[in-house]
Amino acid sequence: MKNILTRVLIFSIIIAFFESCTNDELIPYYGTETNVPGKVVITGYSALNDSIQINVNGKLIEIGKEKDKKTAFTKKIETEYQFIYFGDKAKTFEITDKVTKKVFRSYNFTAEKTIDTISFFAKENIWIENISVIKPGVLSKTGNTGYKFIFPTQNLYSKSGYEGNLDGILRKINGQTIGKVENINKDQFSSFIEFPYSSPPTILMELVKHGTTESYVPGKKVIVILTMSVNKSKLIVLDEKQDANGAFASVDGNLNLVDYFVFK
């Protein structure tokens, strides 16, 4: 009788464990040391018109309670996926557009690292990777304003032919030069620049080829309009814009990632 009660108790604990899991792949093969639990933490923000979906080895991740489960993510995304690595078999995560089925990114994870992360910001023509490791610049004194820049849509419409880094020459609206930020590119944030806040808060940044005063778009001076915020350090995503005919028109500098994430 005692043995039966013990078996019932063990079985009840196992059932309770699986009911607490968020994914039906959390089924270990007992007695096989190569099968280990894994977890991927997903943090992101989607500003796309269509919602995005995340699938693992072809199976969509569901969110919400049992009766209201959804398979699409919009705006802020905070979730995690728990599973079992079966030997050396990888888990393939794909992030796709719900409507077009376009694959934005694909990731492969293995048991070599049992806990991993996916973090991103998504917008039309823009994908910023590894948001969780990005840090705004630290202001050195009260009353300053600061910036870092990234330019994922460089040459999307301008087709300039120049693929190198850019510099940004910063000036007040009266023409006074404030400073220069260097090494703006598609893949990672630039060097940090800070300076005292002043009024009016509008500043103009001219984009030029790195180490020169030459515009990266032949025959066209490219000016980005920015707005200072006192005691704020911004992560600005530059974005090429087109006119009604599809030709390059300007570069927008209004997207600030600090408005979407809490950076520690």
Secondary structure, DSSP 8 states (H G I E B T S, - for coil): -HHHHHHHHHHHHHHHHHHH-S-TT----TT-TTEEEEEEEEEEEE--SS-EEEEETTEE--BS-GGG-BS-B-EEEEEEEEEEEETT--EEEEEEETTT--EEEEEEE-TTSSEEEEEEEEETTEEEE-GGG------SSTTEEEEEEE-TTTTTTT--S--S-EEEEEEETTS-EEEEEEEE-SSS----EEEE--SS-EEEEEEEETTSS-BSSTT---EEEEE--TTEEEEEEEEEEE-TTS-EEEEEEEEEGGGT----
